[in-house]
Amino acid sequence: MTSNQESVSDFKSSMSFLIDSMLETLTFVSRGRIMLGKQPYHVQTEKFSSFFDKVSEDETLLQNLQSKVVVPLFNTHSKSFLNPLVGADGKVSDEFLKCQKKDDDTSEFKIKTAPEGLYFQISKVFLPVSEVYTEAVRISVERKGDNLPFPKKILLGLYSVIFHAIREETSGDQLEMINENRKVLAESLESCDDAPQRTQDSGPMGMIKNLLGNIDFNQIGEMMQKVSGDENSSKEFGEVFGKISETIKDGGNPLDAMGDIIKQVSMQAAEEEESTAVVEEESTAAEEEESTAVVEEESTAASVQE
């Protein structure tokens, strides 16, 4: 038995593993988004985690969670769970679990009363498995080179929760199919990398770099455009904070980047001020020339009249 299989040896440990894997995914995905707040599925997962901490101490409540929450979900999607999860080509048959892509219609105000896709629900507390799994797949595809473990861990947790919940009332053949999927997932996790950790620098400057390094400054430009509707402001903010972000990623001093930006802005301001002064001087000269011409013209007219 692998270390991953030991982590999902019964229903309680499997549910804990699933919840922890979802929270680990969301923590990783939300890095650099601290100014944008948590997504609803992140908040829901945290609430479910707190709720399960209380439920897990009561054997009767655990049994109710299995029979009244998990088993009904399995019965609804049994055909999907009882198929081989990973094909010979390595392709994962997870369409039943992923949320479908939708065209965002910002013109309509909508209030969601439940998560999309598959989820566990206890009263008004949800564990949005599909929504978090979809995010896990997205970030893993975007960062293939990192070989992230998140989708596999969520799948292993989910299939293990199902396996232990139905094992007393399901045929041996069906259990064997689900257990085979669990084995494939556990073995595949052995080859996954841990989530990459950002190097922590020491000292006051290290504290600043580590703090600022959690922010994706490129998002600030997008935020400015949404708030102000000014595309030019968005571009300018994106360029400024993008330089800071790149400096931090390259291991540089963010204050040096800020100093360079301030110097550049000061030079531009001086050039604009000089340009403005020249324009004003030319404008004043033109006005004086025009005024002189008018005076001369009026003087000439007066002479003619005399």
C-alpha positions in Angstrom: 0.0 0.0 0.0 1.4 3.4 -1.0 1.5 6.4 1.4 -1.3 8.0 -0.6 -3.5 4.9 -0.2 -2.8 4.9 3.6 -4.2 8.5 3.6 -7.6 7.2 2.3 -7.9 4.0 4.3 -11.4 4.7 5.6 -14.3 7.1 5.1 -13.2 9.7 7.6 -9.7 9.9 6.4 -10.8 9.9 2.8 -13.2 12.9 3.3 -10.4 14.7 5.2 -8.0 14.0 2.3 -10.6 15.3 -0.3 -11.3 18.5 1.7 -7.6 19.2 2.3 -6.8 18.6 -1.4 -9.4 21.0 -2.4 -8.2 23.7 0.0 -4.6 23.1 -1.1 -5.7 23.6 -4.7 -7.6 26.8 -3.8 -4.7 28.2 -1.8 -2.3 27.6 -4.7 -4.7 29.1 -7.3 -5.5 32.2 -5.2 -1.8 33.1 -4.9 -1.4 36.5 -6.5 -5.2 37.2 -6.2 -5.2 38.6 -2.7 -6.6 41.9 -3.8 -9.5 40.2 -5.6 -11.0 38.3 -2.7 -12.0 34.6 -2.4 -14.3 32.9 -4.9 -17.6 31.5 -3.6 -16.4 28.0 -4.0 -13.3 28.8 -1.9 -15.5 30.1 0.9 -17.9 27.2 0.7 -15.0 24.7 0.9 -13.7 26.4 4.0 -17.1 26.3 5.6 -17.6 22.6 4.8 -14.2 21.9 6.2 -15.1 23.5 9.5 -18.4 21.7 9.6 -16.8 18.3 8.9 -14.3 18.9 11.7 -17.3 18.8 14.1 -19.1 16.0 12.3 -16.1 13.7 12.2 -16.1 13.4 16.0 -19.5 11.8 16.0 -19.8 8.3 14.5 -23.6 8.6 14.0 -23.2 11.9 12.1 -20.5 10.2 10.0 -22.8 7.4 9.1 -25.5 9.8 8.2 -23.1 11.7 6.0 -22.3 8.5 4.1 -25.8 7.2 3.7 -27.7 10.4 3.2 -25.2 12.5 1.3 -22.5 10.4 -0.4 -24.5 7.3 -1.4 -27.3 9.3 -3.2 -24.7 11.2 -5.2 -23.1 7.9 -6.2 -26.5 6.4 -7.2 -27.1 9.4 -9.5 -23.7 9.1 -11.2 -23.0 5.4 -10.8 -22.4 4.8 -14.5 -19.6 7.4 -14.6 -18.0 6.2 -11.4 -18.0 2.5 -12.5 -16.1 3.2 -15.7 -12.3 3.1 -16.0 -11.2 6.6 -15.1 -7.9 6.5 -17.1 -7.7 5.2 -20.6 -4.8 3.3 -22.2 -3.7 6.6 -23.8 -3.7 8.3 -20.4 -6.8 10.4 -21.1 -9.0 11.0 -18.0 -12.7 10.4 -18.4 -13.7 13.2 -16.2 -16.3 15.1 -18.2 -19.0 14.2 -15.8 -17.1 15.9 -13.0 -15.9 19.1 -14.7 -18.1 22.2 -15.0 -19.1 23.1 -18.5 -17.7 26.2 -20.0 -20.2 29.0 -20.4 -20.2 32.3 -22.2 -20.2 35.0 -19.5 -23.2 37.3 -19.8 -22.4 40.3 -17.7 -25.7 42.0 -18.6 -27.7 39.6 -16.3 -27.6 39.6 -12.5 -27.8 36.1 -11.1 -27.8 34.6 -7.7 -26.6 31.0 -7.4 -28.3 28.9 -4.8 -26.0 25.9 -5.2 -22.6 25.1 -6.8 -22.3 23.8 -10.3 -21.7 20.1 -11.1 -21.2 17.5 -8.4 -21.2 18.6 -4.8 -21.9 17.3 -1.3 -24.5 19.2 0.7 -25.3 19.2 4.4 -28.2 21.6 5.2 -26.9 24.8 3.6 -23.3 23.9 3.7 -21.7 22.8 0.3 -18.5 21.0 -0.8 -18.3 22.2 -4.4 -16.2 19.3 -5.8 -16.8 20.0 -9.5 -16.0 23.7 -9.3 -12.8 23.2 -7.4 -11.8 20.2 -9.6 -12.3 22.3 -12.7 -10.0 24.9 -11.3 -7.4 22.2 -10.5 -7.5 21.0 -14.0 -7.2 24.5 -15.4 -4.1 25.4 -13.4 -2.5 22.1 -14.1 -2.9 22.4 -17.8 -1.6 26.0 -17.7 1.5 24.8 -15.8 2.2 21.4 -17.4 5.9 21.8 -16.7 5.3 21.8 -12.9 3.5 18.4 -12.9 1.1 19.6 -10.3 -0.8 17.0 -8.2 -4.1 18.8 -7.5 -6.5 17.1 -9.9 -5.2 13.6 -9.0 -5.5 14.3 -5.3 -9.1 15.5 -5.6 -10.0 12.5 -7.7 -8.3 10.1 -5.3 -10.1 11.7 -2.4 -13.5 11.6 -4.2 -13.3 8.0 -5.4 -12.1 6.9 -1.9 -15.0 8.7 -0.2 -17.4 6.9 -2.7 -15.7 3.6 -2.2 -15.9 3.6 1.6 -19.5 4.9 1.6 -20.9 2.2 -0.6 -18.8 -0.8 0.3 -21.4 -2.4 2.6 -24.2 -2.3 0.1 -22.5 -2.7 -3.3 -21.5 -5.8 -5.3 -17.9 -6.9 -5.4 -17.5 -6.2 -9.1 -18.5 -2.6 -8.7 -16.3 -2.1 -5.7 -13.4 -3.6 -7.6 -13.8 -1.2 -10.5 -13.8 1.8 -8.1 -10.9 0.4 -6.2 -8.9 -0.1 -9.4 -9.4 3.6 -10.2 -8.2 4.4 -6.7 -5.0 2.4 -7.2 -4.3 4.0 -10.6 -4.7 7.5 -9.0 -2.5 6.6 -5.9 0.2 5.3 -8.1 0.1 8.3 -10.5 0.5 10.6 -7.5 3.9 9.0 -6.7 5.3 10.6 -9.9 3.8 14.1 -9.2 5.9 17.0 -8.0 4.9 18.9 -4.9 3.4 22.3 -5.4 6.3 24.7 -6.1 7.2 26.8 -3.1 8.5 30.4 -3.5 11.9 30.9 -2.1 11.7 32.9 1.1 14.3 35.7 1.5 15.5 36.9 4.9 15.8 40.3 6.4 13.5 43.4 6.0 14.0 43.4 2.2 13.2 39.7 2.1 10.0 40.4 4.0 9.0 43.1 1.4 9.8 40.8 -1.5 8.0 37.8 0.0 4.9 40.0 0.7 4.8 41.7 -2.7 5.7 38.4 -4.4 2.3 37.1 -3.6 0.7 39.8 -5.7 0.3 39.6 -9.5 0.8 43.2 -10.3 -0.3 42.7 -13.9 -3.8 42.3 -12.6 -3.9 45.8 -11.2 -4.1 47.3 -14.7 -7.1 45.1 -15.5 -8.7 46.1 -12.2 -8.2 49.8 -13.0 -9.9 49.4 -16.4 -12.9 47.7 -14.8 -13.2 50.4 -12.2 -12.5 53.5 -14.3 -13.3 52.2 -17.8 -10.2 54.0 -19.0 -8.2 51.7 -21.3 -5.2 54.1 -21.3 -5.0 54.1 -17.5 -5.2 50.3 -17.5 -2.3 50.1 -19.9 -0.2 52.5 -17.9 -0.9 50.8 -14.6 -0.2 47.4 -16.2 3.2 48.6 -17.5 4.2 50.1 -14.1 3.3 47.2 -11.9 4.4 44.7 -14.5 7.9 46.0 -14.1 7.7 45.6 -10.3 6.4 42.0 -10.7 9.1 41.0 -13.2 11.8 42.5 -10.9 10.6 40.4 -8.0 10.3 37.2 -10.1 13.9 37.7 -11.2 15.1 38.0 -7.6 15.6 41.8 -7.8 14.9 44.5 -5.3 11.3 45.9 -5.8 12.4 49.2 -4.4 15.0 49.6 -7.1 12.2 49.0 -9.7 10.1 51.6 -7.9 13.0 54.0 -8.0 13.6 53.5 -11.7 9.9 54.0 -12.4 9.8 57.3 -10.3 12.9 58.5 -12.1 11.4 57.7 -15.5 8.1 59.4 -14.5 10.0 62.5 -13.3 12.0 62.7 -16.5 8.7 62.4 -18.5 7.1 65.1 -16.3 10.1 67.4 -16.8 10.0 66.9 -20.6 6.2 67.6 -20.6 6.7 70.7 -18.5 9.4 71.9 -20.8 7.3 71.2 -23.8 4.3 73.0 -22.2 6.6 76.0 -21.5 7.7 76.1 -25.1 4.1 75.9 -26.3 3.0 78.6 -23.9 6.0 80.8 -24.9 5.2 80.4 -28.6 1.5 81.0 -27.9 2.3 84.2 -26.0 4.6 85.4 -28.7 2.0 84.8 -31.3 -0.6 86.6 -29.2 1.8 89.6 -28.8 2.5 89.6 -32.5 -1.2 89.5 -33.3 -1.9 92.3 -30.8 0.9 94.5 -32.3 -0.5 93.9 -35.7 -4.0 95.0 -34.6 -2.6 98.1 -32.9 -0.6 99.0 -36.0 -3.7 98.4 -38.2 -5.8 100.6 -36.0 -3.2 103.3 -35.9 -2.9 103.3 -39.7 -6.7 103.5 -40.0 -6.8 106.5 -37.7 -4.1 108.3 -39.7 -6.1 107.8 -42.9 -9.2 109.2 -41.3 -7.3 112.3 -40.2 
